[in-house]
Amino acid sequence: MTRDGTGGFLTLHFGWIEARAPSRRAGRAQAEEIIEDARAREREIRLGAEDYADDILNTLEINLQKFTAAVQRGRDRLQGRGEAEVA
């Protein structure tokens, strides 16, 4: 038996843990890099979606303004105000 009374098991066990520590650090670093990349991709997708939504809303706003103007012209014609403009 060794001094620790375990037959060297603890020494062997802790040696194995110490040997695994660099791969743990590498794994942790790789995990952090993956998370960082995912966050960057999420931000890119979110900003792209916001730009797309803004473009859609802008187009809708323009079309609503045109529609409102067309409705007003129709009302004007029904009330006879449009006849002078047409003639």
C-alpha positions as CSV (number, residue, x, y, z in Angstrom):
1,M,0.0,0.0,0.0
2,T,1.0,3.6,-0.5
3,R,1.1,6.3,2.0
4,D,-2.5,7.3,1.4
5,G,-3.6,3.7,2.1
6,T,-5.5,3.3,-1.1
7,G,-3.0,1.3,-3.0
8,G,-2.2,4.2,-5.3
9,F,-5.8,4.5,-6.4
10,L,-6.2,8.2,-5.3
11,T,-2.9,9.1,-6.9
12,L,-3.9,7.3,-10.1
13,H,-7.4,8.8,-10.0
14,F,-6.2,12.4,-9.4
15,G,-3.6,12.0,-12.0
16,W,-6.3,11.0,-14.5
17,I,-8.3,14.1,-13.5
18,E,-5.3,16.4,-13.9
19,A,-4.7,14.8,-17.3
20,R,-8.3,15.5,-18.3
21,A,-8.1,19.2,-17.2
22,P,-6.6,20.5,-20.4
23,S,-9.3,18.8,-22.5
24,R,-11.9,20.2,-20.1
25,R,-10.5,23.7,-20.6
26,A,-10.5,23.1,-24.4
27,G,-14.1,21.8,-24.2
28,R,-15.2,24.8,-22.2
29,A,-13.5,27.2,-24.6
30,Q,-15.1,25.5,-27.5
31,A,-18.5,25.6,-25.8
32,E,-18.0,29.4,-25.2
33,E,-17.1,29.9,-28.8
34,I,-20.2,28.0,-30.0
35,I,-22.4,30.1,-27.7
36,E,-20.7,33.3,-28.9
37,D,-21.2,32.3,-32.5
38,A,-24.9,31.4,-31.8
39,R,-25.5,34.8,-30.2
40,A,-23.9,36.6,-33.1
41,R,-26.1,34.6,-35.5
42,E,-29.2,35.3,-33.4
43,R,-28.5,39.0,-33.5
44,E,-27.9,38.9,-37.3
45,I,-31.2,37.0,-37.8
46,R,-33.1,39.3,-35.5
47,L,-31.8,42.4,-37.1
48,G,-32.6,41.0,-40.6
49,A,-36.1,40.1,-39.4
50,E,-36.6,43.7,-38.0
51,D,-35.4,45.2,-41.3
52,Y,-37.8,42.9,-43.2
53,A,-40.7,43.8,-40.9
54,D,-39.9,47.5,-41.3
55,D,-39.9,47.2,-45.1
56,I,-43.3,45.4,-45.0
57,L,-44.8,48.1,-42.7
58,N,-43.4,50.9,-44.9
59,T,-45.0,49.3,-48.0
60,L,-48.3,48.8,-46.1
61,E,-48.2,52.5,-45.0
62,I,-47.6,53.7,-48.6
63,N,-50.4,51.5,-49.9
64,L,-52.8,52.6,-47.1
65,Q,-52.1,56.3,-48.0
66,K,-52.8,55.5,-51.7
67,F,-56.0,53.6,-50.7
68,T,-57.1,56.5,-48.4
69,A,-56.6,59.0,-51.2
70,A,-58.6,56.8,-53.6
71,V,-61.4,56.5,-51.1
72,Q,-61.4,60.3,-50.7
73,R,-61.5,60.8,-54.5
74,G,-64.5,58.3,-54.7
75,R,-66.4,60.2,-52.0
76,D,-65.6,63.5,-53.8
77,R,-67.0,62.2,-57.0
78,L,-70.2,60.9,-55.3
79,Q,-70.7,64.4,-53.8
80,G,-70.2,66.0,-57.2
81,R,-67.0,67.7,-56.3
82,G,-65.1,65.6,-58.8
83,E,-67.2,66.7,-61.8
84,A,-65.6,70.1,-62.1
85,E,-62.1,68.5,-61.9
86,V,-63.0,66.0,-64.6
87,A,-64.5,68.5,-67.0
